[in-house]
Amino acid sequence: MIHYKNREEIELMRESAQIVSRTLGIIAKEIKPGVTPLELDKLAEEYIRDQGAEPGFLGMYDFPNTLCMSRNEVVVHGYPDKKPLEEGDIISVDCGAYKNGFYGDHAFTFGVGAIDPEVKKLLQVTLESLYLGIAEMKAGNRLEDIGFAVQQHAEKNGYGVVRELVGHGIGRVMHEDPQVPNYGRRGRGKKLKDGLVLAIEPMINMGTHRVAYLPDNWTVVTGDRKHSAHFEHDVAIVDGKPDVLSTFDYVFEALGLPKEDFSVPVKL
């Protein structure tokens, strides 16, 4: 069942999403060779609690950390560990926050130091795919229009679109209906309307779209162990148009990067 939100609820969700956005901005300043994911996890938990919120992932489905941190061939759901980040790594940082009865859920994939140009292209295309999907989140469109836009752009660039893992509705619980695949056929699926709030999150692999689960039953890796990228925004439909509740502005500011470095091919 889909739970549509009113304007007041959407603004509360924006507050939770923005806490996550600021958390990612803080993490962005600290991502460098030699830093451990566990150190970053502790920093994120402290900041979220300082905002009067609770870490959204901590304890959910027995997950033991504030951040999901997924390095290189890990697609999503990686545990923060004590292994220092290395020059040339990429790492997806997925974070959630809960405040005023609503969740925010938001992710960015970072390069650690200088990264291979081909890997940088993977990040760029995945981010472009996210915004192309967001642009389809308009009243009157169909749910699979979002995934169709993501899939077309990623596959046009030679990448694999993960099937087994999807975006989702979000609100008073982290994972609400509907599921939001990153693939699909235009014109198919439930009709979109005002008040829908989705976490749209392309997971795009450099090679095969297939994935495998490690023995911990959490960590998801690419089937061929090539790199994977993951970006995520919380988006509401307001007055028929997509309203992005989260932002990457804090990340770009922290990295000292002009937004043009991660330019997007659509105007929302």
Sequence and secondary structure as in RCSB ss.txt:
>XXXX:A:sequence
MIHYKNREEIELMRESAQIVSRTLGIIAKEIKPGVTPLELDKLAEEYIRDQGAEPGFLGMYDFPNTLCMSRNEVV
VHGYPDKKPLEEGDIISVDCGAYKNGFYGDHAFTFGVGAIDPEVKKLLQVTLESLYLGIAEMKAGNRLEDIGFAV
QQHAEKNGYGVVRELVGHGIGRVMHEDPQVPNYGRRGRGKKLKDGLVLAIEPMINMGTHRVAYLPDNWTVVTGDR
KHSAHFEHDVAIVDGKPDVLSTFDYVFEALGLPKEDFSVPVKL
>XXXX:A:secstr
 B    HHHHHHHHHHHHHHHHHHHHHHHH STT  HHHHHHHHHHHHHHTT EESSTTGGG  SSEEEEETTEE
E     SS   TT EEEEEEEEEETTEEEEEEEEEE SS  HHHHHHHHHHHHHHHHHHHT  TTSBHHHHHHHH
HHHHHHTT EE SS  EEE SSSSSEEEEE S   TT SSB  TT EEEE  EEESS S EEE TTSS EEETT 
  EEE BEEEEEETTEEEE S SHHHHHHHT  GGGG  S   
